[in-house]
Amino acid sequence: MDIQDLLDDDVSIVSLPSVYYQFQEAMSDKNSSFAEIGEIIIYDSGLTTRLLKIVNSAYYGLPAKIEKVSHAIGWIGTDELSNLLLSTVVIDQFNSIPNSVINMESFWQHAIACGLIARKLASYNEVLDPEKFFVAGMLHDIGQIVLCTKLPELTLKILLEAQSQNQPLHVLEDHELGFNHAELGGRLLEKWNLSEFHIETTEFHHKPAIAPNYSMESSILYYADILANTMKLGCSGESATTPALDEENWERLQVSGQIILPDLKEEIHKEYNETVSLFLQSA
């Protein structure tokens, strides 16, 4: 079985909504004003409402209520609005997948938890952009959705084996398929024309030591994934037994001395419910 075979025959999977690409094109044009960039989004009233709801929430904690997308850009910037737009359209894109193989609400709860934890871990390193890591957390298991969509029976078999044998899901996928959901997710993000950062952190979030360019960043996703599973915040199909927090990958974060794990977990718990409500109930 080949990864490309799963991706090449389904336009609904290999392309994001056109509004995202139009937004990216406008952002790359130095002559585009905030108003012109905002106009691309306002033609989708549902998307506009969801974005403004999130921007006006405690997630951003802005001092004034934002009424227009163009004003949101002024407050949070084009890069952050792009991150927010990407998170929102991806959930929209896969929101209607049946729960016959995996519980999609629980899947996105896990993705959001992973994003929150990754953002918090990245915030301890001054050279990193924490908001990019929230999106990376949202995307890290996106290959699992492709498997559920394209190979539902085989994927269900692998998921049940992971639970009954307490084996890592990606290991069983490698055995059954010759590749795993992380590698499939990386190829999908290539199809979406996302950045090398997103492609690598998705592809190598189970094996950060071999990531060619973003090993530290992939390690952040690796630990965010483990902690989200340990805290039982949603589930993407992994077994109940989580990997150990090995020292090699932990040191790669370059922030280990600054983090008190119980405090980190408490902060995530405080943010989790509201963030899940914002992103899922708005979808």
Secondary structure by P-SEA (a helix, b strand, c coil): cccccccccccccccccaaaaaaaaaaacccccaaaaaaacccaaaaaaaaaaaaaccccccccccccaaaaaaaccaaaaaaaaaaaaaaaaccccccccccaaaaaaaaaaaaaaaaaaaaacccccaaaaaaaaaccaaaaaaaaaccaaaaaaaaaaaaaacccaaaaaaacccccaaaaaaaaaaaacccaaaaaaaacccccccccccaaaaaaaaaaaaaaaaacccccccccccccccaaaaaaacccccccaaaaaaaaaaacaaaaaaaaaac
